[in-house]
Amino acid sequence: MQTLLFVFFNIFVLASAHSWVACTDYRIQNSAQVNVFADSQCKGYGRSWSQCCENTPFGLDRGYNYQPSGGKLCRNPLNTANGYNAAYSATSPMAKYAPGQQVCLAWAPKNHVAATCNNPNIPDNGMELYMSGPNPTADAASVNQMRKIADWGKNPSANAYKGFQYCPQFCSNPDKATCTGCFYVPTDAVVGAVYTFVWTWEFNAPTDQYSTCWEAQIVAAPQGTTANLPSGYPNVAGTGKTPTPIPLPPITNPATSRATPATSAPAVTSTPGTNSCAARYQCQQYSRDYNYVDCVNGVCTCLATFDGSATANDICRCGKAGVVWTGSGPMCLAQGQCVGDYNGVGCSGKCNNIVNGVGTC
């Protein structure tokens, strides 16, 4: 069933390798769990996670990322006909929060952190968390109809590691490093009620928004061992209880770039009507995704496996079955192709017959 579902999502959902919340209740106990995701500490999951992503490695693309459009805020619309728990499972349960409880979320960066080891010009336009009223029967049409309960702000610059980009070990694994952020559940949340939570992240611009939705039941007191953040943990939003930031981790092996860094040279824009460039970030207008294009010899150019000519009328895109990520960046693959074990389109097992980095499964 997992394989069939994987095929379904990769045929009908173009995986753009943007991020999503992988854990809605991450019970961090020490610095090691900030740096590397610990599955045993995840006590809550996103809505319908069990239908696509259960028992998969942290950060593996399975089409769970989603951009709200057409009044549809969530990837999987809320359906309470069979109760809230119908969208969850025993191994991917709905979260349980207590009023005033500190809760942490976890996600993977998918290469979207501004760092000199990768690309210092990766944009970020904010990350927020919204909450519905008690016992909703349908999703809001937009977050403007919900209550904002946390705002982590924007990452200000390269190597700052703030907000969405708080991923201390990013340079060791730009695609699947562990990123975390914490918030406080409002103290007026009604015990016994269920609420919908919507996480949003704005990438290239405030309108370039991604969302993850989930439910949480409100209980009188926290269940089990709650998050116990290491001293100085910096990425807490919500009520002004943010601890004093600690020094950032050193950049690991900056010489081994996993994507062509944009130059810091000329702060000029592309010439109107052309796709000329002086730096990679100037090419993002000619691509469906910032990572599908590069500035090569002064001209915006689509990466080798992608379609398009990096022009306004022919933007870079993946016209095949889906996009997967390697240590050096994204690749556009046909159905049944892979770039490594458990990393392909339409398969979830071994990758065989690899030629020039691409195999079949």
N, C-alpha and C positions, 0 to 999 in steps of 0.2 A: 504493500500500500504506500509506504514512504516513497519508493521509486516512482510509482505512478503519479503521485502528487507532485513530485519533483519535476517530472516531464511536463505535467499540465501547467505549472507555474512558469516554467522557462519558455513554453511555446506562446503563452498568452500574456506574459508580463516581461517586458524588456528590462533585464536587470541592469540598472545604471550604476550600481556599486556605491550608491549613497548610503547613509547610515540609518539605523533604526535602534530602538531600545531592545536589547537582548534579554535583560533581566529587570523586572520592575520592583524587586525587593532584594537587593544585594547586601547581605549581612557582613560587611567588611569587619575583620577583626585585627588586622595588622597591615604593615606596609607591603608585605609580600602580596597580599590580596588586592592591594591598590595597583600593584605593578603587573600582576598576572591573574587573570580571571580564575576563580575557584568555583567550579560547578556546584560543589556541595553547599556553598553559601548563598545560592540563588533560591529564593522562596516564593517568587512570583514571576509570571510571564505575561506577554502581550496577548491580546485577544486573538483567538484562532491560531496561536503559535503551534499547538499540537497538530494542526492540519498541514503544516509545511516544514517546520523547522525542528521538531522534537528530536533529541538525541543527536544533534549535529555539532561539530566543533564550533567554538566561539568565533563569530565574525564571518562564518562561511555564507556566501551569497546564496539565498534560496528564493529570491524575489519578494522578500518581506518589506523592503523599503517602499515608501509610498508618498506621492505628491498629491495633496488635496486638489480637487478640481470639480467643477460642476455642482457645487453644493454638497459634495461627498467628502467629509472631513477625514473619515477613517477608511483604511484599506478593506476591512471586513465590517460592513454595517452592523450595528447593534440589533440583535434579534432576541427578544426575551420570551418568545413563544414557549420555549422549553426550559426557561430559567436561565439566569446568568451563567451558571456553571457549564452549560452546554458548549460554550466556546473554549472550555479548558479541559484538562485531563488530570489524572492522578499524578503524572510525572511532569506536567506543565500546569500547575494549579493557579487559580486566581489568587492575587495577593490579599493579605489581611493586614490592615493598618489600624492603629489606635490613634485617637485624637492627640495631637501634640508630638507624635512619634517622629523621630528623625529617620528618614527612609533614603536609601541610596539606589541609584540607577546605574546600569552598565551598558556600554555600547562599544562598537569598534569604529575606528576613524576612517577606514576605507580610503586611506591616502590623503585625507582632507585636513592636514595640520600644517600650518606655516612653520617650517623648520629648515635650517640651512642644510641639513642632511638629505633633504628631499626637494622642497621647493619653498622658498621664503615668501612667495606671493600668494599662497592659498588664501582665498577670502573666507570671511565668516561674518554673518550678520545677526547672530544672536541665537539663544536657546531658551525656551520657556516651558512652563508646565501649567496646564489648565485643568479645572475640576468642574464637573457638572453639579446639578442639584441632586438630592437623594433619590435613589430608585428610578433612574431615567428609563424611558421606554423606547427612545430613539436618539440617535446622535444629533448634536447641534449641527446646523448648516455651516457654521464657522466658529472659530475660537472667540469671536466678538460676543457670542451668546453664552460664553462660559466665564468662570471666575479664574483669573490668573493668580496662582498661588506661589509661583517661583519664577525668577528671572535671573539667569546666570550671566547675562550680558554678552558682549562680543569679545572675541580674542583680539587684543589690540595690535599685535605685531609678531614678527617671526620669533620663535623660541620663547614665547611668553607662556604657552600652555595654560590657557584660561578658558572657562566656559566649555563649549563643545570640544575644544581642543585640549582639554586636560587629560592627556594620555602620556604619562611619564616615560614609558618605554617605547614611544612612537618610532624612534630611529632604529630600534631593533626589529620592528615588524610594522611598517607603515600601513599595511592592509588590515591586520587583525590584532593590533595592540589593544590593551585594555584601557578604556576611558571610563571615568566615573564622575558622578555629580550627585549631591544630596540636597534634600529639602525637608521641610517640616509639614506634617499633615495639620491642617487647620484645627484648632482646638474646639471649634463649634461643629465639627463633623458629627453626624447623628449615629450613635452606637446602634448596630443592627441593620443599618441601611447599606446599600451598595451605591457606589459612585463610579462614574466614568472619569478617567484621567486621560488627557491628551498632551503628549510631548511634542513640541515643535522645534525644528531647527531650520534657520534660514541660511542658505549657502551663498550663492553669488550676489544676491540682492534680497531685500526684505520680502519680496514677492516670490522668491525661489525657495519655497517652503516644503519641508518634509515632515511627516507626522507618524507617530505610533500611538495607538489607543489601547487601553486596557481598563478592566474593572478591579475594584478592591472593595472588600467587605470591611466595614468599620466594626472593630471589636473593642471591648472595654479597656483592655490592657494588651500591650505588645505580646505576641506569641513567640515563645522560645527565646533564644539568645539574639538580642537586637544588635544593630550596627555599633561597633566600638572603634571609632575612627582613630588612627594614629595621631599623636600630638602634632598640631600645625597643619592638618589636612586643609587645603585651601578652597575646595570647590563646593561650598555649601551656599545655597541660595534661600531666600525666603523671608526670614524674620530678623535679620540683622545680627544673627548669632554666628556669623562667619568668623572662624578662627584667624589668627594672624598667619599670613602666608609663610611657607617655609621655602628655603632656597630650592631652585629648580634643579632637576637631575642633569648631569652633564650630557652633552650630545654624544652618542655612541657611534664611533666609526664614521665621521662625517664624510670621509673620502669615498665611501661606497654609496653613491647616490642611487636611488631606486627609480628616479624619474629625472629627466633633464631639467636641472634647475633653471628658472627664469633668471636672466641677468638683472642686476640692480641698476644698469645703466639708464639710458635716456627715459625720462618720464614723459614720453610722448604717446599720442594715440595713433592708431592705424590711419593711414591716409584715406579720406572718405572715398568710397567706391572701389577700394582695392583691398587686398588681404595682405598688404605689407606689414611688417612688424619689426620691432626692436627687442621684444621680450615675449615670452610665452603667454603671459596674462592678457596681452593685447589681442589674442586670438580666440578668447572664450566666446565672443559674439558669433563666431563661425562654427560652433560645435554644440551638439546637444549636451555634452558633458565636458567640463573643463579638462578632464584627463584624456580625452580622445584626440587632442590636437597639440601641435608643438610649433614653435617658431624655428624654421630651418633655413639658414642662409638668407634671413630677412623676409621670408615668406611663410605665412601660416599654412601648415601642412597636416593633413590627417595622418594618424598613426597607420602603420602598414596594413593591419587587418581590417580597418574600418572603411566604410563607404564615404563618398563625398570628396569635394575638392577644396574644402575650407574656404568657401565663399558665401556671401549672403544668400545666394540662390541655391546653394548645394552644400549645406553644412555637414560636418563630420557626424556620422551616426553609425549604428550597427544595424545592417539590414539582414543579418542572419538570425539565428535562434536566440542568442543571448550573449552577455558579456561576462567573462570571468577574469579574475585577477591573478597575476603572477608576482614574483618579487620585483620585477622590473616594470610592472604596470598592467593596464587592461588589454585583453585580447577579445576580438569579436569572433565567435565560433558558431559553426553550424550545429544542428541537432546531432547529438552523439559524439561530439568532439570533446576533448579534455586536454588539460595542461598539467595534470598531476592527479594522483589518487584523491578521490572525493572532491575534485575541483573541475567540473565539466558541465556541459549542457545536456540535460536529459538523462543523467546517470548519477549514481551515488556510490560507486565502487572503485575498482582498480582502473587505471589508465594504461592501455596497452598500445603496442605498435607506434611508439612515439618517434616522429620524424620532424626535425627542425622545431622541436619543442611542443608539437601538437600531436596528440594521439587519439585513439578511439576507445569507447567504453560501452 
